[in-house]
Amino acid sequence: MKISLLSVAPPYRGGISEQTYHLYEQLKDDHTVNIINFKRQYPAFLFPGKTQYDKASLKHQDENYRIIDSINPISWRRAVRFIEETSPDLLLIRFWNPFFSFCHSYIINKVKKQLPDTKVICIPDNIIPHEKHFYDITLIKKIFKHVDAFVVMSSKVEEELKSIVNNPIYKKLFHPVASISQRYSKEEARDRLGITKKRVILFFGLIRKYKGLDILIQSNKFLRKELKDYQIIICGESYENKDKYNKLILENSREDEIKWVNKYIPEDLVPIYFSASDVVALPYKSASQSGIIPMAYSYGRPVVASKIKGIQEMVQTEKTGFLFEKNNPQALSESIIDLFNSKDNYEENIMEFRKQFSWNYYIDEVLNLYKYL
């Protein structure tokens, strides 16, 4: 079977690029696969971070074609010609921002006219963006009207899809657990990072308002009354004003309990930080789904997460982690303390639960959806 992945991919950084890489790697042994990637994803003035690229990435793929310039229609026509020449049976599209509706709707509309037998399945990591605009729904409908079926990864995205598309054809599947190439013992990882505390709470990912880092920082004033010998490690570059968070850290940390690594974490350091942790905190205020929870599970680490749509179905309470009332720093601190006081075998529970997150299951279900079309 011939499959094309229309998505951001390495050398771009971020969770969607990472997952596209893993999706390609899982598909290529049994199928003819290529990636139709960006040569320019965002114009520089629209990108809030320091760089769009993971320059240290070791992820290189032979069938990774950087063709699309998101704001240059000439490149969209090149992408159409490329797809017509390769004539895939299935075109898998990653969707995460209405900004790309112009280029992607143009491409798949032209492809479907020239290749009517090619099926288009969209994987929306989220549908309604976290930073909303009045024109979002119009742009989303512009691309979704050309899609044959969808793969959603949470109940929230499922609801959003149904609110935009009448009677959509779709499957709901959990975000797959990443394959881990490098593992470290907790002791070795902490030694490499210079961590001497007994308990480590990890926050991982780019810092954006909806992720609720302020809630985690504020929870420390409650944690320090009940918990001893611990450290909160924040790993991620801020896409907001960093002074806001530095001020919160100063106000809520008396003995340097909070350490912030304010930069993008390269792939060779990711296993070290997760291996060093005891628990991963996700104090999100809103979410479509989370790639951080499957990542935590891949290292056998429990999570403490907000009880919100898009997150709660990925956590088995008191087995793979705890859920707490969103926007409530004290409730977060209590859940962290409960987790540390619990005698449950979280790693064993996670190993069982994450069978639902396997790449083999995910791919089988996507291909079953294709066969249905």
Summary of the structure (lengths in Angstrom):
residues: 373
radius of gyration: 21.0
end to end distance: 14.9
largest distance: 65.8
contacts: 1234
relative contact order: 0.12
helix: 42%
strand: 19%
